[in-house]
């Protein structure tokens, strides 16, 4: 891959000039974490968690992304997704994330009668280039409600993909993913949902 300076107009290969670093426009799976502003627990009840959950599923599907695992919480979310097509068009991830954040912020602020309130801080993405990295992050995402102490078994948490995964994947694939170690992953997840 050419370095970022070879063609400044080729946005598919240019790092965004801010933190956190976003690398957009490459095919493959991505692990995404999004956080509310100041880690506020803005999605603090069933109605608000349903709003975020349903919007995540709708926006990824509507933007041509295939969700592989997801978990949404009061102040953050994680998901693993890949483009449904063979390769990602220029900046597909960025506009989809912007649309998701705008939609949920407007809807949440309408519910709370707080127009203009900042809801989202940012999102962080990791391009997964190795199968083992993908499998570890699938397990991490699915088991995240357990990590945060919200349930004892992930499939008991209604705003994650655990029950869907267990229903739709083969038993062998479920066992393979659930055996993957996640303790050495470096993931931004210092949230208290």
C-alpha positions in Angstrom: 0.0 0.0 0.0 1.4 3.4 -0.9 2.2 5.8 1.9 -0.3 8.5 2.8 1.6 11.2 1.0 1.7 9.5 -2.5 -1.6 11.0 -3.6 -3.3 13.5 -1.2 -6.6 13.2 -3.1 -6.9 9.5 -2.6 -9.0 9.6 0.6 -9.2 5.9 0.8 -5.5 5.9 1.9 -5.4 9.0 4.0 -5.5 9.0 7.8 -8.0 11.5 9.2 -5.9 14.3 10.7 -7.4 14.1 14.2 -7.5 11.6 17.1 -8.7 8.9 17.2 -7.2 7.7 13.9 -9.8 6.5 11.4 -8.7 4.4 8.4 -11.6 4.3 5.9 -12.2 2.8 2.6 -10.6 -0.7 3.0 -12.6 -3.9 2.7 -12.6 -6.3 5.6 -14.2 -6.4 9.0 -14.1 -3.5 11.5 -14.4 -3.3 15.2 -16.2 -0.1 16.2 -16.6 1.5 19.7 -18.7 4.6 20.1 -19.1 6.7 23.3 -21.5 9.3 24.6 -20.2 12.7 25.5 -18.5 12.6 28.9 -19.5 9.0 29.2 -23.0 10.1 30.3 -25.6 7.3 30.6 -28.0 8.9 28.2 -29.6 5.7 26.9 -30.6 4.8 30.5 -33.9 2.9 30.0 -35.5 0.3 27.8 -37.0 2.8 25.4 -33.7 4.6 24.8 -31.6 1.4 24.6 -34.2 0.1 22.0 -33.7 3.4 20.1 -29.9 3.0 19.9 -30.1 -0.8 19.2 -32.7 -0.4 16.4 -30.9 2.5 14.9 -27.6 0.6 14.8 -29.2 -2.3 13.0 -31.1 -0.1 10.6 -28.1 2.2 9.8 -25.6 -0.5 9.2 -28.0 -2.5 7.0 -29.1 0.6 5.1 -25.5 1.6 4.5 -24.4 -1.7 3.1 -22.7 -3.1 6.2 -23.2 -6.6 7.6 -23.3 -6.8 11.4 -21.4 -9.7 12.8 -21.7 -8.8 16.5 -23.0 -5.9 18.5 -23.7 -4.7 22.0 -25.2 -1.3 23.1 -25.2 0.2 26.5 -26.3 3.3 28.3 -23.1 5.3 27.4 -21.3 3.3 24.7 -21.6 0.6 22.1 -19.4 -2.0 20.3 -20.0 -3.7 17.0 -18.1 -5.8 14.5 -19.2 -5.3 10.8 -18.0 -5.8 7.3 -19.1 -4.2 4.1 -21.8 -6.3 2.3 -20.0 -5.7 -0.9 -16.5 -6.8 -1.8 -14.8 -3.6 -1.0 -15.8 -0.4 0.8 -16.5 2.7 -1.3 -14.7 5.9 -0.4 -15.6 6.9 3.2 -18.5 4.5 3.6 -17.9 4.0 7.3 -17.6 7.7 8.2 -21.0 8.8 6.7 -22.7 5.7 8.2 -21.4 6.5 11.6 -22.3 10.2 11.2 -25.8 9.3 10.2 -26.2 6.9 13.1 -25.0 9.5 15.6 -27.1 12.3 14.2 -30.2 10.2 14.0 -29.9 8.9 17.6 -28.9 12.3 19.0 -31.9 14.1 17.4 -34.3 11.3 18.5 -32.9 11.2 22.1 -32.9 15.0 22.5 -36.5 15.1 21.3 -37.4 12.5 23.9 -35.6 14.3 26.6 -36.6 17.8 25.5 -33.0 18.9 25.2 -32.5 20.2 21.7 -28.9 20.8 20.7 -27.4 18.7 23.6 -24.2 16.9 22.6 -24.9 13.2 22.7 -21.9 11.6 21.1 -18.2 12.1 21.8 -16.7 10.0 19.0 -16.1 6.5 17.6 -13.0 4.4 17.3 -12.5 1.9 14.6 -10.1 -1.0 14.2 -9.6 -2.7 10.8 -9.4 -6.4 11.5 -6.9 -8.0 9.1 -6.4 -11.3 10.8 -9.0 -14.0 11.4 -7.9 -14.5 15.0 -8.3 -10.8 15.7 -11.8 -10.9 14.2 -12.7 -14.0 16.3 -11.4 -12.5 19.5 -13.4 -9.3 18.9 -16.5 -11.2 18.1 -16.3 -12.9 21.4 -15.4 -9.7 23.2 -18.4 -7.9 21.7 -20.8 -10.7 22.4 -19.6 -11.1 26.0 -19.4 -7.4 26.8 -22.6 -7.3 28.8 -21.1 -10.0 31.1 -17.8 -8.1 31.4 -19.8 -5.1 32.6 -21.7 -7.2 35.1 -25.1 -6.6 33.6 -26.0 -10.3 33.1 -24.4 -13.6 34.0 -24.9 -15.0 30.5 -24.6 -12.8 27.4 -27.7 -14.1 25.7 -29.8 -12.7 28.6 -28.9 -9.1 27.5 -31.5 -8.0 25.0 -29.3 -5.3 23.3 -26.5 -7.5 22.1 -26.1 -10.1 19.4 -25.6 -13.1 21.7 -29.0 -14.7 21.4 -29.1 -14.0 17.6 -25.6 -15.5 17.2 -26.5 -18.6 19.1 -29.7 -19.1 17.1 -28.2 -18.5 13.6 -24.6 -19.8 13.7 -23.7 -23.4 13.8 -23.0 -24.9 17.2 -19.3 -25.5 16.2 -18.9 -21.8 15.2 -20.5 -20.6 18.4 -18.1 -22.8 20.5 -15.1 -21.7 18.5 -15.9 -18.0 19.0 -16.8 -18.4 22.7 -13.5 -20.2 23.4 -11.4 -17.2 22.0 -9.5 -15.4 24.7 -10.1 -11.7 25.0 -8.0 -10.7 28.0 -5.0 -9.5 25.9 -7.1 -7.2 23.6 -6.4 -3.5 23.9 -9.9 -2.1 23.6 -11.1 1.3 24.8 -13.8 0.1 27.2 -13.4 2.1 30.5 -17.1 2.7 30.7 -19.5 2.1 33.6 -22.8 1.4 31.9 
